[in-house]
Amino acid sequence: MNTNWTEHNIAELFDAYDDWEENTFGYQPLIADLTSSHGKEISVLDYGCGSGKVARRLRDDGFNYIADVDISPIMIGKAISAGGNHLHFEKIHGSNLPFSDNSFEAAISCFLFINIFERCELLRITTEVMRVLKPGGSYYILDTHPRTTGVDYPTYRNGEHGISYQYGDNRPVYLTIPGRQQPLEIVDKQWDLSTYRNTFAAAGLTLTTERSLPFDNSQLPAHMNEFRTLQDTKPYILLRATK
């Protein structure tokens, strides 16, 4: 069973999750690539924005305009409450985005594909993102790496120990929530890397970047010394496709 992101308790706990690791080894490389490729005086679509954590980082890093959409009214409510200049949050209604063609220089989706359980839905989303991108615009996908499962990272574990997940498998994820004894268990989908490549191609986008993002001990706080054995494991995958 897939995770119901519109359920109040799940949304509340997920918002409380400390995404330090995702930010350090995932969001920051994405932001750096986005800045290098397009600069910051651009309009960015954050598809699957959740409670706006990535959007606020983009805003604080100086990006000009960020439009943020999500299917969960609870997440959108939290994002609006956190608020701030240059952020524009809206719940997704139906299949189409509420934006005209060629509206954005870039779009991002962080940990979205692994929460989509049908390939046809991946293609629908990607095709719709492609529609609202300007020619030359980029669509960035950041996800957990499909080849790094069962590893106990500082704030989460993606998959069970010792299990090799195959294409299309459901995969449990355990998130450590501050102040809560039991982790939050959600369910992701195991998509192999060819799924991302084929989805981009079918939507008419050209894959320009595919990077496995490593765990880097130089950015590890001293109180997490026990995780230094994870050096150079690859917790995340970053892909960029261009219209």
Summary of the structure (lengths in Angstrom):
residues: 243
radius of gyration: 17.1
end to end distance: 33.7
largest distance: 49.3
contacts: 765
relative contact order: 0.17
helix: 35%
strand: 27%
